[in-house]
Amino acid sequence: MFTENLFTKLLQLEEGWIVESVETDFYEQEIYIQIACVLDQLEDDQTGDLCRVYDHAPARSWRHLDTMQYKTFIKCQLPRIITSGGKVKTVQPNWASGYERHTYLFEHVVIDLLQASKNQTRTAKLMRCGFNVVNRILHLSVERGMERRNHSQVLFDHLSIDEKSFKKGHHYITVLSDPRSGCVLDVEENRTMESCKKLFNKSLTCEQLGKVSAISMDMWKAYMQSAKEHLPNASIVHDRFHLVKYINEAIDKVRRREVKHHHELKNSRYALLKNPENLTDKQRIHFDAIADANYEVSKAWQVRENFKDLFSSGKLNAWSLFNQWTTDAKRRKIKEIDKVVDMFNNHVVGVVNALISNLTNAMAERLNGKIQELKTVGRGYRTFTNFRSAILFFNGGLDLYPH
């Protein structure tokens, strides 16, 4: 009797629910706690009416937290009531959902372990349960968190949209995030206009879409067209990280072209692409030698540095300073640089907005790093559904726990 009373208190059962018996299997190291409802009437959770207990559902078991080193299971025949409408309804207990096979406390600990390990297989091993159980809890908690997220009370004035590789080959996902909170709003498969449309419509209300003032992105055509269509009042801001990246790629192409004729350019890639303040002593010596030789690659490097200076030149002169930069870059007659300048001119509004606005995709790039970590730890994801749930579980800022 002492054991039954102890478990009744530990489980914090509602009035009228008792622990009938506690059985122990010492060979399997398992404990089974039998719970029963002794009430003749129970409340309908939808109407609040007291309804007569009609009968009891077949016995079910739920995995609970371990007792000492013993796996613990709760067993119960849930009561069924006849509602005021004449329907038979199964009453849900306070320790678990009648549709799952684990208790809320077990789910709570699994979520904590997942957050710490970021690995479903390792979590399942620590909890001594199957991988499918952990995977099911991950999906359930994300679904619960997305339903609780109240976007109507949040003003998303700035957004970031970026791509992330999903599988080998040209298989991508599109990630919409809030740079202010650093949270992923949602994820959609592919990077087409249709996927962007789904992403905007399911992440924000019509009112919120109209209040977005700026969105940061790279120069992917589908992203720009979708933003113009669904965010009528938003300025497109091309991320400065990607802008500088385009120039860096041009610099490296110039280096690879010139290294065939100038062997001193060999192994100079990082000396040219690194920020000057981050160069090692050896790289700095190498770079100074290249700069003094006046190669085309050193001129291309100067074009990049001039472009980076535009970000600190003030907002008022952004247009005129950008025009001066394009004129200077074209004057150097470096074909790789000319292609980048032409691309920037084709997207001049978004580029100048990047010079004027403080909005960047820096937070989105950090999120990309975290998503890559998930892929590495999980050794990849076979389905988009699993990948999306993992991203939102760890980076969605969601309320995951069962209440």
C-alpha positions in Angstrom: 0.0 0.0 0.0 2.9 2.3 0.8 4.3 1.9 -2.8 0.9 2.7 -4.4 0.5 5.8 -2.3 4.1 6.9 -3.1 3.6 6.6 -6.8 0.2 8.3 -6.6 1.9 11.4 -5.1 4.9 11.2 -7.4 2.7 11.1 -10.5 0.5 14.0 -9.2 -2.6 12.2 -10.3 -5.9 14.1 -10.4 -8.6 13.4 -7.8 -10.3 10.2 -8.5 -7.3 8.6 -10.2 -5.3 6.1 -8.2 -2.4 3.7 -8.5 -3.9 0.3 -8.2 -0.8 -1.8 -8.2 2.9 -1.7 -8.9 4.5 -4.8 -10.5 8.3 -5.3 -10.9 9.9 -7.6 -13.5 13.4 -8.1 -12.0 14.7 -10.1 -14.9 13.8 -7.5 -17.5 14.4 -4.7 -15.1 11.0 -3.1 -15.7 8.3 -1.6 -13.5 4.6 -1.4 -14.4 2.4 1.1 -12.7 -1.3 0.3 -13.0 -3.6 3.3 -12.8 -7.4 3.4 -12.6 -10.1 6.0 -12.5 -12.7 5.3 -9.7 -15.1 8.1 -10.5 -18.6 7.5 -12.0 -18.7 10.9 -13.7 -16.1 12.9 -15.5 -15.9 16.3 -17.1 -16.1 16.8 -20.9 -13.0 18.9 -21.7 -14.8 20.6 -24.5 -18.2 21.5 -23.0 -17.3 21.4 -19.3 -20.4 19.1 -18.6 -20.3 16.3 -16.1 -20.9 13.1 -18.1 -21.5 9.5 -17.0 -18.7 7.0 -17.4 -19.9 4.6 -20.0 -17.1 2.0 -20.0 -13.3 1.7 -20.2 -11.1 1.5 -23.3 -8.7 -1.4 -23.8 -5.6 -1.3 -21.7 -2.7 0.8 -23.0 0.8 1.5 -21.7 3.0 4.6 -21.8 6.7 4.8 -21.3 7.6 6.9 -18.3 10.8 8.2 -16.7 13.0 5.4 -15.3 12.7 4.5 -11.6 16.3 3.9 -10.4 17.8 1.7 -13.2 14.4 0.2 -14.1 12.4 1.1 -17.1 9.0 2.3 -16.0 5.7 2.0 -17.8 2.2 3.3 -16.9 -0.7 1.1 -17.7 -4.3 2.2 -17.7 -7.8 1.5 -19.2 -8.9 5.0 -19.9 -12.6 5.7 -19.0 -15.0 6.6 -21.8 -17.9 8.9 -21.2 -21.2 9.6 -23.0 -21.4 13.3 -23.9 -24.5 15.4 -23.9 -24.7 14.8 -27.7 -24.8 11.1 -27.1 -21.3 10.4 -28.4 -18.9 8.0 -26.6 -15.6 9.8 -25.9 -12.3 8.7 -24.3 -11.1 10.9 -21.5 -7.5 12.1 -21.7 -5.4 11.7 -18.6 -3.1 14.5 -17.2 0.1 12.5 -17.5 0.0 11.8 -21.2 -1.9 12.0 -24.5 -4.1 9.0 -25.1 -2.8 8.9 -28.7 0.9 8.6 -27.8 2.9 5.9 -26.1 5.0 8.0 -23.8 4.2 10.4 -20.9 4.6 14.1 -20.9 7.5 14.0 -18.4 9.3 11.4 -20.6 8.8 13.8 -23.6 10.1 16.7 -21.6 13.4 14.9 -20.8 13.8 13.8 -24.5 13.5 17.4 -25.7 16.1 18.5 -23.1 18.5 15.8 -24.3 17.9 16.5 -27.9 18.7 20.2 -27.3 22.0 19.2 -25.6 23.2 16.5 -28.0 21.6 17.6 -31.3 21.6 13.9 -32.2 18.5 11.7 -32.3 20.3 8.4 -32.3 22.4 9.3 -29.2 19.3 10.6 -27.4 17.5 7.4 -28.1 20.4 5.4 -26.7 20.5 7.5 -23.5 16.8 7.2 -23.0 16.9 3.5 -23.8 14.1 3.8 -26.3 13.8 3.4 -30.1 14.9 6.0 -32.6 11.3 6.3 -33.9 10.2 7.4 -30.4 12.7 10.3 -30.3 11.9 11.2 -33.9 8.2 11.2 -33.2 8.7 13.5 -30.2 10.8 15.9 -32.3 8.0 16.2 -34.9 5.3 16.6 -32.2 7.1 19.3 -30.3 7.8 21.3 -33.5 4.1 21.0 -34.6 3.1 22.1 -31.1 5.5 25.0 -31.1 4.4 26.3 -34.6 0.7 26.2 -33.4 1.6 28.2 -30.3 3.6 30.8 -32.2 1.5 34.0 -32.3 2.7 36.0 -35.3 -0.2 38.4 -35.1 1.5 40.1 -32.1 4.9 40.4 -33.7 6.0 43.1 -36.2 8.4 41.7 -38.8 9.8 44.9 -40.3 13.0 43.2 -41.6 13.3 39.7 -43.0 16.1 37.6 -44.4 15.8 34.9 -47.0 18.6 32.5 -48.0 19.2 29.2 -49.5 20.9 26.1 -48.0 22.0 22.9 -49.7 19.9 19.9 -48.7 21.3 17.0 -50.7 24.2 16.4 -53.1 23.6 18.1 -56.4 21.5 21.2 -57.0 19.0 20.3 -54.3 18.3 23.3 -52.0 15.9 24.5 -49.3 14.8 28.1 -48.7 15.1 29.5 -45.2 13.1 32.6 -44.1 14.4 34.1 -40.8 13.9 37.1 -38.6 17.3 38.9 -38.2 16.2 40.6 -35.0 15.5 37.5 -33.0 17.9 35.2 -35.0 15.1 32.6 -35.4 14.0 30.6 -38.4 10.4 31.4 -39.3 9.9 28.5 -41.6 11.6 26.4 -44.3 10.4 25.3 -47.7 11.9 22.8 -50.2 13.5 24.2 -53.4 14.2 27.8 -54.2 11.6 28.5 -56.8 9.0 31.3 -56.9 6.3 28.8 -55.8 8.3 27.7 -52.8 8.9 31.3 -51.8 5.1 32.1 -52.2 4.3 29.2 -49.8 6.9 30.3 -47.4 5.7 33.9 -47.2 2.0 32.9 -47.0 2.4 30.3 -44.2 4.9 32.4 -42.1 3.2 35.8 -42.1 -0.4 37.2 -42.2 -1.5 39.5 -45.1 -1.2 42.5 -42.7 2.4 41.5 -41.7 3.4 41.1 -45.4 2.4 44.7 -46.0 4.4 46.0 -43.1 7.7 44.4 -44.0 10.0 47.3 -44.9 13.1 45.5 -46.0 14.2 42.0 -46.9 17.8 40.9 -47.3 18.8 38.3 -49.9 21.3 37.4 -52.6 20.7 38.0 -56.3 18.6 34.9 -56.9 15.9 35.9 -59.4 13.1 33.8 -57.8 13.7 35.5 -54.4 13.6 39.0 -55.9 10.5 38.4 -57.9 8.7 36.8 -55.0 9.6 39.6 -52.7 8.3 42.2 -55.2 5.0 40.3 -55.5 4.3 39.4 -51.9 6.1 42.2 -50.0 4.8 45.3 -51.7 6.3 47.8 -49.3 9.7 46.1 -48.8 13.0 47.3 -50.1 15.2 44.6 -51.5 18.6 44.7 -49.9 21.4 42.6 -51.4 23.5 41.1 -48.7 26.9 42.7 -48.4 28.5 39.3 -47.6 27.3 38.0 -51.0 28.3 41.2 -52.8 31.9 41.0 -51.5 31.9 37.2 -52.3 31.2 37.9 -56.0 34.2 40.3 -56.1 36.3 37.7 -54.2 35.4 35.1 -56.8 36.5 37.5 -59.6 39.8 38.1 -57.8 40.5 34.4 -57.6 39.7 34.0 -61.3 42.2 36.7 -62.2 44.8 35.1 -59.9 44.3 31.7 -61.6 44.6 33.3 -65.0 47.8 35.2 -64.1 49.5 32.4 -62.2 50.2 30.7 -65.4 52.6 33.5 -66.4 53.7 34.7 -62.9 54.8 31.9 -60.6 55.1 34.2 -57.6 51.3 34.2 -57.5 51.3 30.5 -56.6 49.8 29.8 -53.2 48.6 33.4 -52.9 44.9 32.8 -52.7 44.4 33.4 -49.0 46.8 36.3 -49.0 44.6 38.0 -51.5 41.1 37.0 -50.2 41.7 37.5 -46.5 41.0 40.9 -44.8 44.3 42.7 -44.4 44.0 42.8 -40.6 43.7 39.0 -40.5 46.8 38.2 -42.6 49.6 36.2 -41.0 53.2 37.5 -41.2 54.0 35.1 -44.0 50.9 36.0 -45.9 51.5 39.7 -45.4 55.0 39.4 -46.9 53.6 37.4 -49.9 50.8 40.0 -50.4 53.2 43.0 -50.3 55.4 41.4 -53.0 52.3 40.9 -55.2 51.1 44.5 -54.6 54.5 45.9 -55.5 54.6 43.9 -58.8 51.4 45.7 -60.0 49.6 42.6 -61.4 46.0 42.7 -62.5 45.1 40.7 -59.5 46.4 43.4 -57.2 44.3 45.9 -59.1 41.3 43.7 -58.7 42.0 43.5 -54.9 42.0 47.3 -54.7 38.6 47.3 -56.4 37.3 45.1 -53.6 38.8 47.3 -50.9 37.3 50.4 -52.5 33.9 48.7 -52.6 34.1 47.7 -48.9 34.9 51.4 -48.1 31.5 52.4 -49.6 29.7 50.8 -46.6 31.3 53.4 -44.2 31.0 56.4 -46.5 27.6 57.6 -45.3 24.0 57.2 -46.6 23.6 60.5 -48.4 26.3 60.0 -51.0 25.6 56.3 -51.6 24.4 56.6 -55.2 27.2 59.0 -56.4 29.9 57.0 -54.6 28.7 53.8 -56.1 28.7 55.4 -59.6 32.3 56.6 -58.9 33.3 53.0 -57.9 31.8 51.4 -61.0 33.6 54.0 -63.2 36.9 53.4 -61.5 36.5 49.6 -61.7 35.6 49.7 -65.4 38.7 51.9 -66.1 41.0 49.1 -64.9 39.8 46.9 -67.8 39.9 43.6 -66.0 37.3 41.3 -67.7 36.5 39.3 -64.5 35.8 42.5 -62.6 33.8 44.0 -65.4 31.4 41.1 -65.3 30.8 41.7 -61.6 30.3 45.5 -62.1 27.8 44.8 -64.9 25.9 42.4 -62.5 25.9 45.0 -59.8 24.5 47.6 -62.2 21.7 45.3 -63.2 20.7 45.1 -59.6 21.7 48.6 -58.7 18.8 49.4 -56.4 19.4 46.4 -54.1 23.2 47.0 -54.1 22.7 50.7 -53.1 20.1 49.7 -50.5 22.9 47.5 -49.0 25.1 50.6 -48.8 22.4 52.6 -47.2 20.8 50.0 -44.9 22.3 48.3 -41.9 20.4 45.1 -42.8 22.5 42.2 -43.7 22.2 38.4 -44.0 24.8 38.0 -41.3 22.3 36.3 -38.9 21.0 34.2 -41.8 24.6 33.1 -42.5 25.1 32.2 -38.9 21.8 30.2 -39.1 23.2 28.5 -42.2 26.3 27.4 -40.1 24.0 26.0 -37.4 22.0 24.1 -40.0 25.2 22.7 -41.5 26.1 21.5 -38.0 22.8 19.7 -37.8 23.5 18.0 -41.1 27.0 17.0 -40.0 25.9 15.6 -36.6 22.9 13.8 -38.1 25.0 12.6 -41.1 22.5 14.1 -43.4 18.7 13.9 -43.7 16.9 11.7 -46.2 13.6 13.6 -46.3 12.8 17.2 -46.3 10.1 16.7 -43.6 12.8 15.5 -41.1 15.2 18.2 -42.1 12.6 20.9 -41.7 11.5 19.7 -38.2 15.2 19.5 -37.1 15.9 23.1 -38.3 12.8 24.5 -36.5 13.4 22.4 -33.4 16.9 23.8 -32.8 16.6 27.2 -34.5 12.9 28.2 -34.5 12.8 29.7 -31.0 9.7 27.6 -30.4 7.9 26.7 -27.2 8.5 23.0 -27.6 7.4 21.5 -24.2 4.1 19.9 -23.4 2.2 21.9 -20.9 
